[in-house]
Structure formats: C-alpha cells, structure tokens
Amino acid sequence: MQAALHGKTVEIRLSKAAEAALAQRSSPLLVEMELLFSCLLRKRVHFLEQAGESVAVTDKLSLRLHTLMTRHCAASSVHGETPSDDFPIQNVQAFVPHWLNIDFRKGQWLGEFGY
C-alpha cells in the first residue's frame, strides 16, 4: 500500500497481524513518524488514538510526519524524553521516508521507517 505525504510516496508495509488488528478497529489509527534532531537523529513511530493533522491512507489508517528539535544537546535525548520544540522544515519533502513497516504483536503496535 502507498500513501502520498507532502508530495512524496511512502510505501506502507503491514504484517498480517497488523492488517487483522486494523480491520477490527472502529476508528482510524494515526501513525506518526517522528524525527528528532539533536546531537544525533532519532526516529520513532507513535501509534495514536486521537485524530490530528494527517493524511488518510485508508478508512482505518492515517499518517503524518512530525519533526522536532531538542532545546539543548544531551545524551538523554537518544533514549529518554528531553525538552523539545516543533521544528518546521523548509523542504519537508526531503525528510519524508521511503517506507514504513507496521506490525502488531502481543497487543502492541510496532513500527519503523527508513530512507
């Protein structure tokens, strides 16, 4: 499956378990791909119940890219939470990933994305 995000195509790969879990939902799942700019670049995938600014992929799945920048460089920003602000990007299309993998195991959504 594919989605257009900021004018770029993202290939979305769902495991069989993810397909089954999505089919059982009564409301869309919002998948947020997060890029955190700090000393290092951190990538995370968040699965959110509430709707927000996003692109509808199907009636059960929505997608968005969220970019952040830490207020200061700290080793804790790699694994923990650190104060950060939204980081607007001039050419957001350059940061849209090529692919997104979504799985559902032991009652938990799992995801990764890449370039």
Buried (B, 14 or more C-beta within 10 A) or exposed (E): EEBEBBEBEBEBEBBEBBEEBBEEEEEBBBBBBBBBBBEEEBBBBEBBEEEEEBBEBEEBBBBBBBBBBBEEEEEEBEEEEBEBEEEEBEEBEEBBBEBBBBBBEEEEBBBBBEE
